[in-house]
Amino acid sequence: MRHNNNWFKTTILLLLSTILVAPIFGGNPQRAGQAGASELLINPWARSSGWGGANVASVRGLEGIYSNVAGIAFTQKTELVFSQTSWLQYGGKMFSTNDAVSSISSFGFSQKVGESGVLGFSVMSMDFGDINITTVNEDEGTLGTYAPKFLNMSIAYAKIFSNSIYGGATVKVISEQISNVSASGIALDAGIQYVTGSKDNMKFGISLKNVGPRMSFTGDGLSFRGIVGDDDDYKMTVEQRSSELELPALLNIGMSYDVNILRHRITGAGTFTSNSFQKDQYRFGGEYSYREMFMVRMGYTHEKQIGDDNLSTTALRGPSAGFTVELPMGDNGTTFGFDYSYRHTDPFQGSHSIGARINL
């Protein structure tokens, strides 16, 4: 009992600390577009993205490595997840770099370690296709092409501290390559979930994401040949310095509630997101499940002046939806699942994600 009381006190202290820290990360629409590594704001997973980010308190399994790392502590043994996303689509063909801003490929796994620990690992790769090289004098794109590559790797650890408290942390390695310049960085995430209620049907969650040092670009692309003085005989190579870019840190505070009726489950969830480089957002979502084999979900991301395109600070707003089919494979508890999600991304034609998962 004393052990549980200590963890309860710790949880209260964390909640109070979060409330005090939240104003530091208050929404700042004037800084929209100034952050580096904005791909950290993209949820690459097909199941949790259908919630629209509302399930910070209820996310379970490997996909918590994005939403709330505490969620991976619920991994029973081993979980493998694959996902493909057609990001910001503007053409008719899905999962093609010719019809979307980027095609995102993701893979991850989580593994239970000991009685209460879980290790997680994930990789997200963004492919933008081939882009024509243009200059002021050659604007027809006849100089060849370049292919930007973004890659994020995450290593996470989560732990069950008690029957009610779950927590974890993530280290993310960021790599960006654009033609002959590149940047790299490190970001940290931390999260906690608290489960309560007579049937463990009420959940609270807090996640702090994308905290880390500034990034800057380096490479030959920032150098050029210059002439010093009036004499053309004296030439030198001038190297420019890239501005340092802050990471898009944010704070999520959410809750969820389950209603279980026989083999049916209905979950409602809400999350407040305090952004450091755009407006604060309010996320709401719900999910219906039948025997945890078929699930359908919807979400909505709201921000102030959401209907005014001139004042919006992100395309990641509005409705989202998705479904899951998860079937048993044998009598040993192994399951195979298929996930799909759609996210509204005005003024684009939305973002589509498909995923497959195996629970061993």
KEGU-336228 format. One line per field, with one value per residue (C-alpha): x, y, z; residue number from 0. Coordinates in steps of 0.05 Angstrom, whole numbers. Layout:
<nutors>
x c(X,...)
y c(Y,...)
z c(Z,...)
i c(NUM,...)
</nutors>
This chain:
<nutors>
x c(0,56,89,24,16,86,70,5,42,92,36,4,71,80,11,23,91,58,7,62,105,48,50,122,98,37,12,52,22,71,127,91,138,201,215,262,248,173,168,168,95,74,42,63,21,-45,-84,-71,-73,-147,-158,-131,-83,-139,-116,-56,-86,-109,-58,-32,27,82,44,52,124,94,33,53,112,80,31,84,87,23,60,44,105,127,93,114,82,90,59,56,29,12,26,-10,-38,-54,-63,-107,-57,-43,26,61,111,83,15,33,84,116,110,126,149,151,171,175,175,167,192,174,236,230,165,150,195,186,237,214,247,219,243,206,231,203,211,197,214,258,253,278,338,323,361,344,373,350,278,256,288,339,397,379,342,354,318,309,311,286,298,278,298,268,290,242,236,172,156,97,107,43,-26,-45,18,57,114,169,219,243,307,299,354,336,369,352,386,367,413,483,465,445,425,420,395,369,301,272,201,172,103,60,-8,-52,-108,-165,-238,-275,-260,-197,-240,-216,-147,-105,-43,12,67,122,151,208,253,325,381,376,392,430,447,517,548,576,509,522,588,600,658,667,712,747,764,762,812,782,846,833,777,758,706,656,619,553,526,456,410,398,328,290,252,175,167,96,57,-3,-52,-109,-161,-206,-265,-288,-359,-361,-426,-419,-372,-376,-332,-342,-285,-287,-223,-199,-130,-104,-40,2,47,110,107,34,-35,-56,-103,-161,-169,-231,-241,-282,-276,-325,-298,-330,-292,-228,-229,-263,-254,-276,-254,-261,-225,-226,-171,-194,-156,-178,-202,-200,-246,-201,-147,-110,-101,-89,-19,-22,-56,-61,-130,-202,-232,-197,-223,-200,-214,-179,-190,-150,-156,-127,-74,-76,-88,-24,-50,-17,-59,-53,-84,-96,-105,-127,-134,-152,-133,-163,-106,-135,-116,-90,-133,-119,-68,-79,-44,-47,-13,-3,14,32,26,65)
y c(0,47,33,50,114,136,126,163,222,220,221,282,318,303,329,393,402,394,447,495,479,482,559,553,513,556,561,610,618,675,622,575,546,566,499,446,372,383,309,296,320,264,202,146,91,71,51,110,163,148,179,245,246,242,175,199,167,102,84,13,-24,-3,56,91,104,164,185,168,123,98,58,9,-18,-56,-101,-172,-206,-184,-137,-122,-65,-44,19,57,128,171,238,301,271,316,264,204,149,130,113,146,202,230,242,259,304,242,167,146,76,55,-7,-20,-74,-77,-133,-147,-149,-181,-176,-103,-72,-64,-43,-10,8,43,72,123,139,195,190,253,225,259,335,376,422,493,559,631,622,549,547,490,436,413,407,340,318,309,265,289,235,242,186,182,125,117,74,71,39,35,3,-18,16,-8,-33,38,75,65,108,111,152,154,176,197,205,254,254,300,302,352,349,363,391,352,359,313,318,283,291,263,242,223,199,172,139,130,77,80,64,3,-35,3,40,111,132,195,209,261,263,313,307,332,363,371,416,458,431,464,444,434,411,432,461,520,537,578,608,683,739,785,856,883,833,770,732,726,676,638,590,621,576,600,581,554,583,539,510,492,427,430,414,401,377,330,322,272,227,170,130,59,33,-43,-79,-154,-162,-90,-31,43,90,165,207,278,311,381,396,456,472,515,532,536,544,500,444,405,333,290,218,155,81,23,-47,-115,-170,-130,-161,-107,-33,31,100,174,236,311,362,432,498,570,600,531,553,610,584,650,644,569,547,473,426,374,393,371,301,233,162,90,17,-46,-120,-164,-240,-296,-342,-407,-420,-389,-318,-296,-246,-212,-144,-97,-22,36,111,174,244,308,355,417,442,374,313,279,229,154,101,25,-20,-92,-118,-184,-197,-259)
z c(0,17,-51,-87,-46,-66,-139,-130,-100,-157,-208,-175,-175,-249,-264,-225,-259,-327,-311,-290,-351,-402,-410,-434,-493,-507,-578,-619,-689,-705,-707,-754,-806,-769,-735,-760,-768,-779,-798,-723,-724,-772,-743,-792,-761,-792,-728,-681,-736,-747,-678,-701,-641,-589,-559,-519,-456,-488,-541,-532,-562,-609,-639,-572,-592,-630,-589,-518,-505,-440,-484,-508,-436,-453,-503,-481,-513,-583,-633,-705,-744,-817,-846,-911,-917,-978,-945,-970,-1032,-1091,-1147,-1160,-1146,-1074,-1048,-1107,-1101,-1166,-1134,-1062,-1028,-997,-990,-918,-901,-828,-789,-715,-662,-587,-542,-470,-426,-357,-319,-327,-381,-456,-509,-573,-639,-701,-766,-809,-879,-923,-999,-1038,-1107,-1158,-1161,-1220,-1207,-1227,-1223,-1240,-1309,-1319,-1295,-1341,-1298,-1350,-1301,-1272,-1209,-1135,-1085,-1013,-959,-888,-837,-764,-717,-648,-589,-530,-462,-422,-355,-314,-247,-215,-234,-250,-272,-337,-362,-414,-453,-525,-559,-632,-683,-739,-808,-866,-934,-988,-1050,-1024,-956,-894,-821,-762,-691,-629,-596,-531,-514,-447,-428,-372,-368,-308,-308,-258,-251,-225,-289,-309,-358,-345,-369,-366,-406,-412,-465,-476,-546,-590,-537,-560,-585,-647,-716,-774,-845,-871,-937,-1004,-1024,-977,-1012,-1075,-1114,-1102,-1127,-1078,-1101,-1172,-1200,-1228,-1215,-1141,-1128,-1066,-1040,-993,-944,-916,-848,-841,-788,-728,-724,-661,-657,-655,-581,-557,-496,-498,-441,-452,-422,-446,-421,-440,-439,-443,-460,-469,-528,-549,-528,-540,-523,-522,-517,-517,-518,-511,-550,-531,-591,-591,-665,-683,-652,-594,-615,-585,-607,-599,-619,-610,-626,-630,-621,-629,-591,-604,-673,-712,-695,-727,-703,-718,-695,-703,-693,-677,-672,-668,-734,-766,-822,-845,-892,-888,-812,-808,-785,-807,-855,-799,-775,-785,-788,-791,-791,-796,-783,-759,-771,-724,-726,-684,-714,-676,-603,-575,-574,-639,-679,-747,-759,-817,-806,-850,-836,-872,-849,-877,-899,-931,-983,-1003,-1018,-952,-926,-929,-887,-888,-839,-818,-748,-717,-643,-622)
i c(0,1,2,3,4,5,6,7,8,9,10,11,12,13,14,15,16,17,18,19,20,21,22,23,24,25,26,27,28,29,30,31,32,33,34,35,36,37,38,39,40,41,42,43,44,45,46,47,48,49,50,51,52,53,54,55,56,57,58,59,60,61,62,63,64,65,66,67,68,69,70,71,72,73,74,75,76,77,78,79,80,81,82,83,84,85,86,87,88,89,90,91,92,93,94,95,96,97,98,99,100,101,102,103,104,105,106,107,108,109,110,111,112,113,114,115,116,117,118,119,120,121,122,123,124,125,126,127,128,129,130,131,132,133,134,135,136,137,138,139,140,141,142,143,144,145,146,147,148,149,150,151,152,153,154,155,156,157,158,159,160,161,162,163,164,165,166,167,168,169,170,171,172,173,174,175,176,177,178,179,180,181,182,183,184,185,186,187,188,189,190,191,192,193,194,195,196,197,198,199,200,201,202,203,204,205,206,207,208,209,210,211,212,213,214,215,216,217,218,219,220,221,222,223,224,225,226,227,228,229,230,231,232,233,234,235,236,237,238,239,240,241,242,243,244,245,246,247,248,249,250,251,252,253,254,255,256,257,258,259,260,261,262,263,264,265,266,267,268,269,270,271,272,273,274,275,276,277,278,279,280,281,282,283,284,285,286,287,288,289,290,291,292,293,294,295,296,297,298,299,300,301,302,303,304,305,306,307,308,309,310,311,312,313,314,315,316,317,318,319,320,321,322,323,324,325,326,327,328,329,330,331,332,333,334,335,336,337,338,339,340,341,342,343,344,345,346,347,348,349,350,351,352,353,354,355,356,357,358,359)
</nutors>
